[in-house]
Amino acid sequence: MYNNAHIFEVDSNKYVIDHHRMFFCQLDKDADDALAYTLNGEKTGAELTNNPTLKLLIGSGFFLSAFKEYEVPNFNYDRMNFSFAPIHECNFTCKYCFAKDGEDSTCNGTKFDKKKIDELLNYIYKKKYTHISNYKFDFVSGGEPLLNASVLEYFLGRVRHLDEELDKSTTVMVVTNGTLLSPEIISMLDNHNVYLGISLDGPKQVHNRNRVYKDGSGTYDDVINGIKMLEASGASPRLKDAWAMTVVTKNTGSLVNVMEHGLNLGFRRMQMQLVRLPSTHPVSFNSSDLVKLKADYKELYSHMLDRAEDGDLSLIKMIANDNDSFGKFIGRLLLRDISFYRCFAGKNKISFSALGDIYPCDSFCGSKDFLMGSIDESEVETGVYEMFKDAHVLNCNKCKECWARFICGGDCYYNSFNNNGNIYEPDYITCHMNRFFIEHAIDLLIKLKIIDPKLVQQLTKFLRVG
């Protein structure tokens, strides 16, 4: 039998999670002692409690299991996820940019033209992935996509034509810094059923610390003008329901202010991601920053619970998505979604450079060590696919012994490589914070149920609808 229980404490409240079955509950002193006896091999432990629920759980095998590990599922994808930068250039010079403002050593200054778009789409729709019915394209990072708006528009038109011709379904997400939005571009994006994300790091002072123009001046006012232009336009509710894309750095400060600011601007969905840079970078986190970072999240956490006391789940719903550093664990725990991988980079998620080269994701774009092939020579084998296929939590030494492995799914591969030179070795800061996030997500869900069980039902329905 194996011990699948993790007992922990949040603000003097004791909890336990069966991390194989994704079941968790609160413990009183009596149940805590009884469970501890049982997990230590004392068969009479369950008899020490008068809690009938705990007796039933222990008797049914919860917290103990006859199997040691799950079997990693086979990859039978019904959707492929692609990303590429229409142009490897940007009008910003963000201090945390992994792509060096689009000036990657390999992709430097390159951009797609209509001919390269046709070659790419022919490779995807008519050559390599003909068996797939659903595609998603993300224009997320590596360059500002609206600097090559005419080619982006051509791409969107070709995709909609191919959907109709080949009976496919394609979703497109465009993330922009917001400064190049215009009535014409808004109309173009809306006409092609695009989903939109706008990079915004918080109130003006916070945003302008890192997101600046090449001359060092702040970009906040121009971003806000773009957001207001979108809101005043005749665009569909789908396009107006844009995501706020936020990078959390060591100088972000109050996360409550960041989220309330986004909410006041009309955003209903937000992803806040911890910056992914080496710990030596001026805006990145190191071990000495953990106390402050956790305090900032605890302030946010308390604020969300205060709102929930009044029946308001708006802030929780804003970050309850699989891209937010904290919010993703709320969904995984509530829906009991087991994760073997941090993401599907290099598997059903790949990225293309303007040179036609293929990489596991946009963060690795331009790195020769992670080249997977090209759209001109699709049969190139570099071993990168196998590397990422095998990069699950049961193959990572630090992950496979961690209680949080099936909830966490591991570190971002790019972040692991950035900090440790190995996609199989997670970053210490990520590991520490993910365990913190998971424990506080459990505390949050249990406290929501105590406030009103209907709140948990509402949140579950929201997550299932997506």
Secondary structure, 3 states (H helix, E strand, C coil): CEECEEEEEECCEEEEEECCCCEEEEECHHHHHHHHHHHCCCHHHHHHCCCHHHHHHHHCCCCEECCCCCCCCCCCCCEEEEEECCECCCCECCCCCCCCCCCCCCCCCCECCHHHHHHHHHHHHHHHCCCCCEEEEEECCCCCHHHHHHHHHHHHHHHHHHHHHHCCEEEEEEEECCCCCCHHHHHHHHHCCCEEEEECCCCHHHHHHHCEECCCCECHHHHHHHHHHHHHCCCCHHHHCCEEEEEECCCCCCHHHHHHHHHHCCCCEEEEEECCCCCCCCCCCCHHHHHHHHHHHHHHHHHHHHHHHCCCCHHHHHHCCCCCCCHHHHHHHHHCCCCCCCCCECCCEEEECCCCEEECCHHHCCCHHHCCEECCCCCCCCCHHHHHHCCCCCCCHHHHCCCCHHHHCCCCHHHHHHHHCCCCCCCHHHHHHHHHHHHHHHHHHHHHHHHCHHHHHHHHHHHHHC
